Amino acid sequence: MVSESYTQFDEKMLEKLKQLGFKEEKPGKFETLRLKGKCVVILYKSGKLLLQGNEEQLKSLKKILKPRNTGQLELVDETLVGTDEALKGDTFGGVVVAGVRANKRTRKKLLHLGVKDSKALNKAKIELMARKIMEGFPYRYIELNPAEYNRKVKAMGLTRLLNKLHKECYKKLKTKKSKHIVDKYPGCNIADVALEKGESKCVEIAAASIIARFIALRQINELSKAAGFRIPLGSTHVAAAIRKLKQKNLPLEMFLKLHFANVQKDL
């Protein structure tokens, strides 16, 4: 069963479905429209459109309905590989991209663990949850330290680098029938589905975000030891830390994202 959000559902689409042999049925309490043909099409009052049927039956419908690549998504019978990244917006550190694979059975286990967006978890909870996911589910991650990150961003740009890393993570986890679902970022042109705020809509992405954050926090701890002071997260209160690096004559490319505007200003 597949459930997706669509950009619109208008009379033209309704007419096309009727031409394909779909018949209108009495809608339920929370439904605006219900059609039945080779599969079932339900339009809810919330605007959510539900398609019920196998992939082959839904193939022609997707072309007509033109699903958008963001929004609510449930692929409850699918094997999904969710990928997400950490440190992308942080001044210090490189980047981490992680992926987690689950199917109908193992997805329930992730939900039972209480997996959710890593931004809603404190550091202790992230470590505990990450270790449980890594012990019980197929996962992969790719970690770039700041020096590697700066070198690759200079060579290919940030968007191409992120696309490459997400794609590599998926390739390491994919199966013959799996789908790639990613937390959408600017310039994302990979994956079967890219979800805005995907960590809150897809448990596989949420699990990937937890692992990515766990590895990212470990990298920040290692950078803090190398710098001799606590490296800050984020990009808001980092000016003092950048000054400390310069005072210690430490190589900035080993700690910072050199292309960030706040770093360029201090160079």
C-alpha beads as a LAMMPS data file, in Angstrom:
LAMMPS data file: protein, C-alpha beads

267 atoms
266 bonds

1 atom types
1 bond types

-500.0 500.0 xlo xhi
-500.0 500.0 ylo yhi
-500.0 500.0 zlo zhi

Masses

1 110.0

Atoms # bond

1 1 1 0.000 0.000 0.000
2 1 1 1.309 3.427 -0.936
3 1 1 0.174 6.760 0.447
4 1 1 1.489 10.066 -0.891
5 1 1 0.753 13.802 -0.941
6 1 1 -0.111 15.314 -4.304
7 1 1 0.211 18.834 -5.619
8 1 1 -3.439 18.862 -6.600
9 1 1 -6.397 16.668 -7.439
10 1 1 -8.721 18.374 -9.871
11 1 1 -11.597 17.572 -12.228
12 1 1 -9.195 16.823 -15.089
13 1 1 -7.507 14.101 -13.046
14 1 1 -10.888 12.744 -11.971
15 1 1 -11.983 12.535 -15.605
16 1 1 -8.811 10.647 -16.574
17 1 1 -9.400 8.123 -13.810
18 1 1 -12.981 7.596 -14.941
19 1 1 -11.699 6.983 -18.475
20 1 1 -9.518 4.234 -16.995
21 1 1 -12.636 2.580 -15.602
22 1 1 -12.648 3.938 -12.060
23 1 1 -16.096 4.279 -10.477
24 1 1 -17.093 6.638 -7.686
25 1 1 -18.168 5.016 -4.424
26 1 1 -19.744 6.523 -1.341
27 1 1 -16.970 8.332 0.588
28 1 1 -16.375 7.639 4.272
29 1 1 -16.779 10.092 7.135
30 1 1 -13.360 11.728 6.644
31 1 1 -13.214 11.299 2.867
32 1 1 -13.970 13.745 0.070
33 1 1 -13.800 11.191 -2.728
34 1 1 -13.469 7.423 -3.131
35 1 1 -12.844 5.687 -6.476
36 1 1 -12.508 2.001 -7.220
37 1 1 -10.995 0.369 -10.294
38 1 1 -7.932 -1.845 -10.553
39 1 1 -7.001 -0.295 -7.195
40 1 1 -8.608 2.091 -4.704
41 1 1 -8.152 5.866 -4.674
42 1 1 -9.242 7.820 -1.579
43 1 1 -9.036 11.590 -1.214
44 1 1 -9.314 12.635 2.435
45 1 1 -10.708 15.953 3.668
46 1 1 -7.227 16.723 4.980
47 1 1 -5.978 16.751 1.368
48 1 1 -4.094 13.484 1.713
49 1 1 -4.542 11.061 -1.174
50 1 1 -4.325 7.328 -0.517
51 1 1 -3.629 4.771 -3.248
52 1 1 -4.207 1.133 -2.366
53 1 1 -2.850 -1.560 -4.650
54 1 1 0.400 -3.144 -5.765
55 1 1 3.221 -1.254 -7.485
56 1 1 2.239 -2.429 -10.967
57 1 1 -1.358 -1.289 -10.509
58 1 1 -0.277 2.107 -9.245
59 1 1 2.352 2.782 -11.921
60 1 1 -0.032 4.358 -14.446
61 1 1 -1.856 6.296 -11.736
62 1 1 1.312 8.019 -10.542
63 1 1 1.894 9.437 -14.021
64 1 1 -1.607 10.933 -14.059
65 1 1 -1.641 12.234 -10.513
66 1 1 1.870 13.733 -10.646
67 1 1 2.922 13.211 -7.027
68 1 1 5.120 15.894 -5.557
69 1 1 8.420 14.839 -4.054
70 1 1 7.694 16.176 -0.604
71 1 1 4.980 15.791 1.962
72 1 1 3.410 12.945 3.881
73 1 1 4.536 9.490 2.891
74 1 1 3.773 6.008 4.109
75 1 1 5.158 3.013 2.244
76 1 1 4.022 0.521 4.816
77 1 1 4.749 -2.599 2.777
78 1 1 8.010 -1.410 1.233
79 1 1 11.647 -1.934 2.137
80 1 1 13.018 1.560 2.671
81 1 1 16.511 2.962 3.070
82 1 1 16.345 6.331 4.795
83 1 1 19.354 8.656 4.677
84 1 1 20.148 11.867 6.506
85 1 1 23.179 14.019 7.258
86 1 1 24.630 15.839 10.260
87 1 1 27.026 18.789 10.688
88 1 1 25.989 20.300 7.343
89 1 1 25.066 23.610 8.982
90 1 1 27.756 23.602 11.673
91 1 1 30.784 25.864 11.287
92 1 1 33.060 23.306 12.951
93 1 1 33.404 19.728 11.747
94 1 1 33.006 18.073 8.375
95 1 1 29.862 16.140 7.483
96 1 1 28.317 12.752 8.260
97 1 1 25.741 10.975 6.088
98 1 1 24.028 7.875 7.475
99 1 1 21.493 5.358 6.196
100 1 1 19.223 2.787 7.829
101 1 1 17.207 0.041 6.104
102 1 1 13.933 -1.399 7.360
103 1 1 10.992 -3.390 6.037
104 1 1 7.442 -3.883 7.277
105 1 1 8.554 -6.166 10.123
106 1 1 11.690 -4.339 11.296
107 1 1 10.025 -0.934 10.918
108 1 1 7.768 -1.850 13.838
109 1 1 10.866 -2.524 15.949
110 1 1 12.249 0.945 15.157
111 1 1 8.940 2.484 16.185
112 1 1 8.890 0.369 19.340
113 1 1 12.350 1.698 20.249
114 1 1 10.895 5.197 20.176
115 1 1 13.035 6.338 17.245
116 1 1 12.350 9.965 16.330
117 1 1 14.062 13.066 14.955
118 1 1 17.528 13.358 16.516
119 1 1 16.962 17.083 17.140
120 1 1 14.327 16.086 19.716
121 1 1 16.834 13.977 21.688
122 1 1 19.580 14.995 24.110
123 1 1 23.150 13.732 23.699
124 1 1 22.764 10.836 26.146
125 1 1 19.590 9.639 24.446
126 1 1 21.189 9.937 20.998
127 1 1 24.101 7.722 22.034
128 1 1 21.826 5.119 23.645
129 1 1 19.420 5.063 20.703
130 1 1 22.196 5.051 18.091
131 1 1 23.881 2.021 19.648
132 1 1 20.573 0.104 19.702
133 1 1 19.908 0.912 16.046
134 1 1 23.453 -0.018 15.033
135 1 1 23.208 -3.325 16.926
136 1 1 19.851 -4.372 15.510
137 1 1 19.382 -2.900 12.026
138 1 1 21.282 -2.668 8.716
139 1 1 23.057 0.693 8.639
140 1 1 25.955 2.519 7.027
141 1 1 27.548 5.901 7.479
142 1 1 30.144 7.992 5.680
143 1 1 32.116 10.468 7.760
144 1 1 34.260 13.267 6.385
145 1 1 36.522 15.195 8.725
146 1 1 36.919 18.954 8.089
147 1 1 40.043 18.573 5.937
148 1 1 38.363 15.964 3.691
149 1 1 35.176 18.024 3.585
150 1 1 36.992 21.229 2.559
151 1 1 38.939 19.422 -0.142
152 1 1 35.850 17.777 -1.635
153 1 1 33.629 20.882 -1.441
154 1 1 36.330 22.867 -3.238
155 1 1 36.511 20.200 -5.952
156 1 1 32.797 19.544 -6.540
157 1 1 30.675 21.943 -4.491
158 1 1 28.488 21.150 -1.496
159 1 1 25.352 20.013 -3.354
160 1 1 27.157 17.511 -5.562
161 1 1 29.046 16.213 -2.535
162 1 1 25.864 15.666 -0.518
163 1 1 24.148 13.963 -3.449
164 1 1 27.159 11.678 -3.863
165 1 1 27.349 10.744 -0.176
166 1 1 23.625 10.036 0.153
167 1 1 23.721 7.926 -2.990
168 1 1 26.741 5.957 -1.763
169 1 1 25.023 5.253 1.556
170 1 1 21.957 3.959 -0.248
171 1 1 24.026 1.740 -2.578
172 1 1 25.608 0.050 0.439
173 1 1 22.190 -0.797 1.882
174 1 1 19.874 -1.273 -1.081
175 1 1 18.097 -4.500 -1.999
176 1 1 16.429 -5.443 -5.288
177 1 1 13.091 -3.989 -4.186
178 1 1 14.152 -1.240 -1.799
179 1 1 13.354 2.454 -2.187
180 1 1 15.590 5.343 -1.190
181 1 1 13.966 8.050 0.922
182 1 1 15.933 11.105 1.986
183 1 1 15.513 14.165 4.161
184 1 1 15.279 16.871 1.501
185 1 1 18.042 19.488 1.233
186 1 1 18.615 22.267 -1.341
187 1 1 19.663 20.761 -4.666
188 1 1 18.720 17.195 -3.705
189 1 1 18.254 15.250 -6.947
190 1 1 18.695 11.683 -5.757
191 1 1 16.413 9.123 -4.075
192 1 1 12.939 7.854 -4.920
193 1 1 11.371 10.299 -2.479
194 1 1 12.753 13.470 -0.875
195 1 1 10.783 14.599 2.152
196 1 1 10.886 18.015 3.761
197 1 1 11.364 17.526 7.517
198 1 1 11.700 13.852 6.706
199 1 1 12.936 12.904 10.198
200 1 1 9.454 13.563 11.571
201 1 1 7.649 11.682 8.762
202 1 1 9.745 8.579 8.139
203 1 1 11.194 6.380 10.879
204 1 1 14.051 5.178 8.627
205 1 1 15.184 8.789 8.099
206 1 1 14.811 9.440 11.829
207 1 1 16.993 6.409 12.592
208 1 1 19.596 7.610 10.081
209 1 1 19.543 11.086 11.632
210 1 1 20.266 9.578 15.061
211 1 1 23.277 7.633 13.796
212 1 1 24.560 10.628 11.827
213 1 1 24.249 12.849 14.899
214 1 1 25.966 10.274 17.106
215 1 1 28.976 10.079 14.773
216 1 1 28.956 13.888 14.391
217 1 1 29.086 14.429 18.166
218 1 1 31.974 11.969 18.376
219 1 1 33.832 13.948 15.717
220 1 1 33.246 17.221 17.582
221 1 1 34.630 15.610 20.760
222 1 1 37.766 14.539 18.877
223 1 1 38.191 18.038 17.428
224 1 1 37.794 19.515 20.910
225 1 1 40.633 17.336 22.196
226 1 1 42.849 18.360 19.283
227 1 1 42.051 22.056 19.804
228 1 1 42.457 21.969 23.574
229 1 1 39.067 23.588 24.218
230 1 1 35.413 22.767 23.742
231 1 1 34.369 23.141 20.105
232 1 1 30.880 24.701 19.793
233 1 1 28.034 23.190 17.814
234 1 1 26.014 25.173 15.300
235 1 1 27.072 28.439 13.668
236 1 1 25.723 31.158 15.955
237 1 1 28.227 31.503 18.786
238 1 1 31.470 30.421 17.144
239 1 1 33.502 33.651 16.735
240 1 1 35.388 33.214 20.018
241 1 1 36.305 29.627 19.154
242 1 1 37.605 30.688 15.720
243 1 1 39.765 33.352 17.393
244 1 1 41.167 30.729 19.775
245 1 1 42.197 28.549 16.853
246 1 1 44.018 31.471 15.254
247 1 1 45.719 32.413 18.546
248 1 1 46.977 28.839 18.859
249 1 1 48.146 28.898 15.216
250 1 1 46.143 25.749 14.522
251 1 1 45.352 24.958 10.866
252 1 1 41.806 26.218 10.307
253 1 1 41.076 23.730 7.517
254 1 1 41.440 20.913 10.058
255 1 1 38.585 22.267 12.174
256 1 1 36.345 24.602 10.144
257 1 1 34.271 24.707 6.980
258 1 1 36.335 27.237 5.060
259 1 1 33.582 28.230 2.618
260 1 1 31.207 29.418 5.376
261 1 1 30.669 33.200 5.331
262 1 1 31.436 33.624 9.047
263 1 1 34.739 31.815 8.550
264 1 1 35.665 33.786 5.424
265 1 1 35.122 36.986 7.392
266 1 1 37.677 35.912 10.000
267 1 1 40.282 34.591 7.580

Bonds

1 1 1 2
2 1 2 3
3 1 3 4
4 1 4 5
5 1 5 6
6 1 6 7
7 1 7 8
8 1 8 9
9 1 9 10
10 1 10 11
11 1 11 12
12 1 12 13
13 1 13 14
14 1 14 15
15 1 15 16
16 1 16 17
17 1 17 18
18 1 18 19
19 1 19 20
20 1 20 21
21 1 21 22
22 1 22 23
23 1 23 24
24 1 24 25
25 1 25 26
26 1 26 27
27 1 27 28
28 1 28 29
29 1 29 30
30 1 30 31
31 1 31 32
32 1 32 33
33 1 33 34
34 1 34 35
35 1 35 36
36 1 36 37
37 1 37 38
38 1 38 39
39 1 39 40
40 1 40 41
41 1 41 42
42 1 42 43
43 1 43 44
44 1 44 45
45 1 45 46
46 1 46 47
47 1 47 48
48 1 48 49
49 1 49 50
50 1 50 51
51 1 51 52
52 1 52 53
53 1 53 54
54 1 54 55
55 1 55 56
56 1 56 57
57 1 57 58
58 1 58 59
59 1 59 60
60 1 60 61
61 1 61 62
62 1 62 63
63 1 63 64
64 1 64 65
65 1 65 66
66 1 66 67
67 1 67 68
68 1 68 69
69 1 69 70
70 1 70 71
71 1 71 72
72 1 72 73
73 1 73 74
74 1 74 75
75 1 75 76
76 1 76 77
77 1 77 78
78 1 78 79
79 1 79 80
80 1 80 81
81 1 81 82
82 1 82 83
83 1 83 84
84 1 84 85
85 1 85 86
86 1 86 87
87 1 87 88
88 1 88 89
89 1 89 90
90 1 90 91
91 1 91 92
92 1 92 93
93 1 93 94
94 1 94 95
95 1 95 96
96 1 96 97
97 1 97 98
98 1 98 99
99 1 99 100
100 1 100 101
101 1 101 102
102 1 102 103
103 1 103 104
104 1 104 105
105 1 105 106
106 1 106 107
107 1 107 108
108 1 108 109
109 1 109 110
110 1 110 111
111 1 111 112
112 1 112 113
113 1 113 114
114 1 114 115
115 1 115 116
116 1 116 117
117 1 117 118
118 1 118 119
119 1 119 120
120 1 120 121
121 1 121 122
122 1 122 123
123 1 123 124
124 1 124 125
125 1 125 126
126 1 126 127
127 1 127 128
128 1 128 129
129 1 129 130
130 1 130 131
131 1 131 132
132 1 132 133
133 1 133 134
134 1 134 135
135 1 135 136
136 1 136 137
137 1 137 138
138 1 138 139
139 1 139 140
140 1 140 141
141 1 141 142
142 1 142 143
143 1 143 144
144 1 144 145
145 1 145 146
146 1 146 147
147 1 147 148
148 1 148 149
149 1 149 150
150 1 150 151
151 1 151 152
152 1 152 153
153 1 153 154
154 1 154 155
155 1 155 156
156 1 156 157
157 1 157 158
158 1 158 159
159 1 159 160
160 1 160 161
161 1 161 162
162 1 162 163
163 1 163 164
164 1 164 165
165 1 165 166
166 1 166 167
167 1 167 168
168 1 168 169
169 1 169 170
170 1 170 171
171 1 171 172
172 1 172 173
173 1 173 174
174 1 174 175
175 1 175 176
176 1 176 177
177 1 177 178
178 1 178 179
179 1 179 180
180 1 180 181
181 1 181 182
182 1 182 183
183 1 183 184
184 1 184 185
185 1 185 186
186 1 186 187
187 1 187 188
188 1 188 189
189 1 189 190
190 1 190 191
191 1 191 192
192 1 192 193
193 1 193 194
194 1 194 195
195 1 195 196
196 1 196 197
197 1 197 198
198 1 198 199
199 1 199 200
200 1 200 201
201 1 201 202
202 1 202 203
203 1 203 204
204 1 204 205
205 1 205 206
206 1 206 207
207 1 207 208
208 1 208 209
209 1 209 210
210 1 210 211
211 1 211 212
212 1 212 213
213 1 213 214
214 1 214 215
215 1 215 216
216 1 216 217
217 1 217 218
218 1 218 219
219 1 219 220
220 1 220 221
221 1 221 222
222 1 222 223
223 1 223 224
224 1 224 225
225 1 225 226
226 1 226 227
227 1 227 228
228 1 228 229
229 1 229 230
230 1 230 231
231 1 231 232
232 1 232 233
233 1 233 234
234 1 234 235
235 1 235 236
236 1 236 237
237 1 237 238
238 1 238 239
239 1 239 240
240 1 240 241
241 1 241 242
242 1 242 243
243 1 243 244
244 1 244 245
245 1 245 246
246 1 246 247
247 1 247 248
248 1 248 249
249 1 249 250
250 1 250 251
251 1 251 252
252 1 252 253
253 1 253 254
254 1 254 255
255 1 255 256
256 1 256 257
257 1 257 258
258 1 258 259
259 1 259 260
260 1 260 261
261 1 261 262
262 1 262 263
263 1 263 264
264 1 264 265
265 1 265 266
266 1 266 267
